[in-house]
Amino acid sequence: MARFSCNDIDGFVLSMEEIAMLDDDAVTSILSAGAEVIRQAHVDSINRHFDKRTAKLIGSPKVHMKVGSGRNGHGAKERYALVYPAGEHHKFNAKSGGTGTATNADLGFVHEFGGHGNEAAGWMREANERDADAMVEAEEKVYDTWLKSKNL
């Protein structure tokens, strides 16, 4: 846990302002640390739940860093991380003729929620819930490092 100390009220106010003004790089670092924990949890969950037919799915979870439009009420850009399967899984013959491409995201979400003859496996939710505490710890570690860099 981070230590917080100040010698006077001016130091306290400045410290609170510094905490409130996390820069974009710090926010990105914090989010990236937590997202990487969840990405690895997704890989582990795929290995536990699926067989070799979904081999392309195993290495596909990726971290996607996003910047929102600032709907948080303060006009500031919202930063967040998404973790989901990425990349092409296979080609298929479309019913309407021609071919189509199934992505790892398509396959991952079908296995998560069910459909196309597959029962819902809930592999993403399981991974997210199982490693939620580890994600928070990783984020707190990066945040604590940032606080120490500001002598807070």
Beta strands, then each sheet from edge to edge (+ up, - down):
strand 1: 61-67
strand 2: 79-85
strand 3: 88-93
strand 4: 99-103
sheet 1: 1+ 2-
sheet 2: 3+ 4-
end
